[in-house]
């Protein structure tokens, strides 16, 4: 954080040009630390009446002019605020306020704050800007919002109080504390213009809803979230909220749906997506997923990780990738990656996989080299893959026939596995848990061993306190009598 003493030391020197350069360097460093996502343009001017020292630019919001001000008198800066009102500027003081004329100092500052607030201009200092991000969790968010939409006067003491109130309010929102949340919202509303204030309030509301509280009870008033996050808001949060707030991102997983990922494209190492999925995996549902073998340039080490490709949630790892809600990846023609469907397995392989992965298989269709087809089906909740009949057939011709189709029970619903397309999908438009869908599809369509299966189970388990991830996934597969009553009846004869 830049201090007033550092500014005085930078200004001290025989060459005024060098002093100006040092001061502007300190100012630029302060602004960058406050909002690392903006682009800062430095001009040739210094302390000019109407030409800025810097221009702050962002991809999707208006730019702001920054004027360094050597004056320590509030009334002189107020004149600047009025003269440059149409620019929504930031005035950065190089010294602390001093009394002027016969007006009490605090009254001068209050008058300046009112004038700047009405004109959506911000008056602050380098030390104050450094204090805005003191809070460990929300500091960076607050300082960036103040740079983008701050208004009024913010002094050192006000910055410290503001940072504490916002931090407390954010924690309050995550824990459904109405009073603390309301105070945090009030704090940001006093220093941000209406558009920025509404945007920050969305973040409070997202934390509130993700904690399990009702949107109707949110103290900031109803906005546009409801009980699930929109794709637009999630996109905004990914632009604003740092990945260091991992507990926030984990909690956000409680409020996302597959539709929340629309229009996002986040591939490779994405810590925030991994955090979101820790809780989201327990609530997401879909009716299909594709599981294909992958060949890509960065696959020498291929740990399991969640990605979003052109709005589609996917899980990659162990040489394969699963796309949720899609029959085939939209990026299949990319020059640095290839996707293929594995050959259909043998009957003996299906029996082994079903037992090792604890799958419930209701139907198996097989054929030999001459095209003769046989179908095994089990009524109700029975598992045909480990039945005595399939076991006897497997001992006789298990490696001589190939599997054409498998139907697994996921949440009591029938999910058909297509070995030609590499797709697992429910037979109707009914949806099942994403964790159960991928677990069944991956084990039946991909080559897996014990280590890969354990890593897959960990990726699909909800939360990070589960001692038995595979048991958690197995729970997603389990069926109830009421579930099966709603699903199509399995044929009880082979053919």
N, C-alpha and C positions, 0 to 999 in steps of 0.2 A: 504494500500500500504506500502510495506517495504521500509524504508529509509536507507541511508548509515550509519546514526548514530545508528540505530538498529543493523545493521551488526557489527559495531565496538563494541557496547555493548555486543553482543553475543560472540565476539571473545575475550573479556577481561575476564581473569580468570586465576587462577593458574594451573588448570587442563586442558591440551590441549585437552584431550578426551572429556571433557564436553563442551568445546568451539566448537569443531567440531560438536558435536551433536546438539548444539543450532543453529549453522549456517545452518546445513542441514535441521533442522526443519523449519527455516524461508524460506529456498529455496523451500522445498516441499510445504509449504503453498502457496507461490507465484505461483508455477506452477499449483497447483490445482485450484487456483482462476482464472488463465488464461484460463484453459480448464478443466472444471469439468467432461467432458465425457471421458477423458483418464484414463488409469490405470498407476499409477506411482510405479515403483519398485526402492527401495533404495538399494544401494550396501554398502559394508564395506569400500569403498575407499573414499579418499578426496584429491582433487587437484592433482590427479595422472596423469602421463604423457599420458597414453593411456588406462587406465581403468576408466570407467565412474562413476560418483557419483549417477546418476539416469538413468533409462530407461523409456521412455514414450511410451506407447502402446495404439493402437486404433484397433477396430475390422476389419476395411477394408482399412487400409493404413499402410505404412511402419513405424516401430518403429524409435524412435530417441534417441540417447545417449545424456546425459546432463553432461557436465564437468564444475564444479565450478573452477574458476580461481582467485587466490589471486594476480596475477601479475597486475600491473597498467600500463604496458608498451605495446603499440600496436604492436611493432615489435616482442615481445616475444609471444604474442597470435597469431600473424601471422604465426610463426613457428609451433604452434600447429595446426592451420588451414590446413597448407600444409601437415603435418605429418598424420593427421587423415581425410584427404579429402574423403576417400572412405566411411566414416560412416555418412555423412551429419549431423554432430553433432550440438548441441547448446552449446555455451560457455557462461556461466553466470559469469560476473565479480563481485567481492566482493568489489571493490573500483572504483573510477572514474579514467579515463585515466590521466597519467602524462607524460610530455615530457621526451624523452630519447635521449641521444647523441646530435647531432647537428641538427637533423631533426625537423622542426616545428611540433607541436603537431597535428594540423589539417591535415597536409600532411601525417603523420603517420597513422591517423585514416582513411583517404581516401584510402591509400594503403591497409590497412587491410580490408576495406569494399570491395574494388575491388577483393582482393584475396578470401575473404569469399563468395562473390556473385558468382564468377566463379565456386566455388566448392560446391555451394548450402549449405553452412554452415552459421549459425547465431551466431553473437556476440552481446550480450546485457547485461543487468543488472537487478537485482531484482526491483529497483525503476522504471526502464523503462518499464518492463513488467506490472507493476501496472498501469502505465499511459495509456497503450494501450486500456484498457476497460473503460476509463473515459467517453466516449461518451454514453449518456443514451440509444440510440437505437441500435447502431451497435457495441458498444464496446466489448461485449462478443464474437460476431462473429469474429471481427478483431483479438482479442487476441488469440482465439483458432486457427485461420488460421495461425497466425505467429508462434505459437508453432508447428504446423503440417508441415508447408512448408516455414517458414521464411528464408531469406538469407541476407547476407551482415551485416553491422553494423547498429544497431538502438540505438541511444542515447536518453536521456530524451527529449531534444527539438524536435528531429525528431519524437518521439512517439506522442507528443502532436499535432504536425502539421499533422501527418498521420491520427490520430484519427479524427481530425476535417474535413479533406478532404474526408475521407471515409463516415463520417456521412452526410456531405453536398452532396456528390455524390449519396448516397442512397436516400436521400430525393429528389434530382434532378431526379433520375430515376423514382420515383413514380409519379412525376409531369411533366414528359416529358421535363425536362430541359437538353438540349443537352450539353451545356458547363459544367455545374456542374457534370453531369454524366461522361463525358469524363475525367474530372480532377480526380474524384474518382477512375476510372478505372486505370488511369496512376499511381496514388498513390500506389495502391495495387501491380501493376506490378513491381514497383521498389523494393519491399521488399519480394515478394513471388516467389517461384520457378514456372516454367511454368505450371505444373499440378495444383498447388493450385491457381495460378493466373487465370487459365481458369475456375476453379470451382467457384471462387468468382465472376468472370465476368458473369457467368451463373446467379448468384443471382441478379446482377445489371440488366441483361437482363429480368429476370422474373419480377422484379419490373417495368421495362420499358414497357413490353408488357401488364402486368396486368393493367397499367394505361391507356390503350387504344391507345398507340403509336404503330406505325408499326415496326415490327422487322427489316425491311429493313433500317429504319432510326436509328437504335441503334448505338451509337457511338463506341461501342467496337468491331464492325465488326459482320458479321453473324456467329452465332454458330449453335446450333442444335435445338433451341426451335421452331422457327416459331411463329405462332400466338396463339398456345395452348401449355400448359405445358405437357411434356412427363411424364410418370409414373416414370421413372428413376430420372428425375430432381426433381419432387415433393418429392420423397423419400429422396433425398439428402438434400433438404431444410428442411424437417421435422427433419433430424438428426442435422442440423446446426443452423437454425434460431430459436431463443427462442420464446416461446408463448407470452412473454410480448409485442412483436411487433404485437399487434392485428390489427392495421390498415394495416400493410403489408399483413397479412394473409387474411383480408377482401378483399383487392385489388387483391390478388392472385386468389380469387374466380372468377374474371372476365376472367381468362385465363385457367380454367380447364374444362375438359370434363369427362364423365364417364370413359373413357379410362385412364385418369390421375390417377385413383385410383387403377389400376391393381397392384396386388401383395402386396398391403398394407393390414395390419390387425391392425386396431386401434379401440378398443372397450372400453366401459366405458367412463369416463370423458375425453374428448379430446377437450380442449379449442381451439386448432388451427383448428380442423375440424369444430367446431361450427362457428368460424370466417370466414373460407373459404365459408361455405354454405350460409352466409348472402347475398353474391352477386352471388354465383354459382347457387343458386336455380332459379334465373331468366333466366339462359341460358341453363340449362341442359334439355335434351330431352331423351325420351325412349319409347319403345313400350309395356312395361308390368311392373307390380309390383305385388308382393304377399303380402297379409295382413293377418296375423295370430294372434290368441290369444296366449299370452306367459305366461308361468309359470317358473320363475327362482328364484334362491336363493337370489338375491339382489333386489327383486321387491317390497319390503315393501313400498318404495317410488319410483315412476317410472315417473320422469319428461321426457318431450320430449327432445331427444338428437340425433344428427346425429352420425353414426358410419360407419366404413368400415370393413366388415368381409370378409376376403379372397378375397379382391379386389372388393367386391360388396357393393355399397352404401346402407345404410339402415337408417330408422328412427324408433326409439322406444319410447314408452311412453304410459301412460294410459292403461297399460295392454295388449298392442298389439305391433306389429312390422311390418314395411313394408320394403321389399327388392326390390330395383329398378333394372329392367332388368333381374330378376330371377323369375322362377316359384315357387321355394321352396328354403328355406335356406339350405346351405351345412352343417350347424352345427346342423341340426334338431335332430340328435341322441345324442347330448351332454348330459352327465349325470346330469348336474346341471340346465338344462332348457328343457322345453317341449313346443311344438307348436301344436295348434289345429285349425281347421276351424270351425267357428261358424255355427250353423244351419241356413238354409235359412230363411229369414224373411217373414212375412205375407205381403199381398198386402197393407194393411192399413199402415204398418210400412214403406214401400217404399214410399208411398205418403207423409207421414209425414216427412221423412228424406229429400226427394227431395225438399220440401217446406222450411224446416228449413235451409238446407245447400245450397239452391239456385242452385240445380243441374238441368240440362236439360236432361230428360230421353226420348229417342226416341222410345224404345221398352221395353216391359215387357212381359215375359212369365210366366204363372202361371199354377198350376195343383192342383187337389184336391186329397183326399185320395184314390180315385179309379183310379187315373192316367189320368183323363180327363184333357186335356191341352187346354188352351186358350192363344192367343197372342194378345197384344195390340201394335199397331205401329202407329207412327205419321209421316207424310211426312215432308220433309224440316226441318225447324228449330223448329217445334212445340214440346211442352213438353206434353207427354202423361200422366205422373204421376199425374199432376194436372188438367187433362182434365175433363170435365163434365161426360163423359162416365165412366172413371175409378173411379171418385168420387161416381157415382151411384152404380157401382158394389161393391165398397169398403163398402158402407153403407149396402149392402145386404149380401155379403159373404166375406168381407175383411179379417176376421180372420179365415175363414174356408179353404182358399187356401194358398199354399206356392209358393213363387217366385222361378222359375227355373233359369231364366237368366234376366239380365237387360243390356240394351245398353244405355250408356250415351254419350252425345256429349262433347268432350274435344277439344278445339281449332278447332271446326267445324268437327272433325273427330270422327268416331264411335268407342267407347271403350266398349268392352263386358266384363261383370262381371260374372265369373264362381263361383257359390256358392259351388260346390263340391270341387274344388281345392283351393279356396280362392285367385283367381287371377283376376286382371283387365288387359286386353290387347287389343290393337288395332286390328281390324279385318283383317288388311293387315300388311305389314311390315312398314307402315308409323309410324312416331314418333310424340309424343305430349309432351307438357311441363311436366317435372317431378312433378312440384307443382300441376298442374291440375290432373295429373294421380293419385297421392297419395290422393289428396283431395277427388276425386270421389271414388276411391277404398276404402279408409278408411271409409268414411261415409256410403257406401253401404255394406261393408263386416264386419264392426265392430260395437259394441254397443257404441254410443256416446251420451253425454249429452251436454248441453250448455257450461259448463266449459271446457270439453275435446275439444270440437269443437273450442273454442276460443284459447286454447293452441296449437292445431294443426294448426290453421290459422297463428298464430304467427311464428311457426316453418317453415311454408311454404312461408312466405312473404319475398320479396326481400328487403334487407337493413334493417336499424333499425330506419328509420325516417317515416315509414308508420303509419299514424294515424288509418287506418282501414284495419287491416291485412286480415280480411275475404273478404272485397271488393277486395283486391289485388288478392287473390286466385280466387275469382269469375271472375275477369278479365281474368285469365288464362283459365277459362272454356268457355268464350264467343266465339261464332262462328260468322264468317262473311259469306256473300253470296259466296265469292270466295272459302272459305274453304269448304263449303258444296258442291259446284259444283264439287270438286275433290273427294268427299267421296261417298261410295255406296248409292243408293237411298233406303230409308226406305219403307217397305211394308205398304200400307195404308189399308190393310184389316186384320181382326183378323182370327185366325184359331186354 
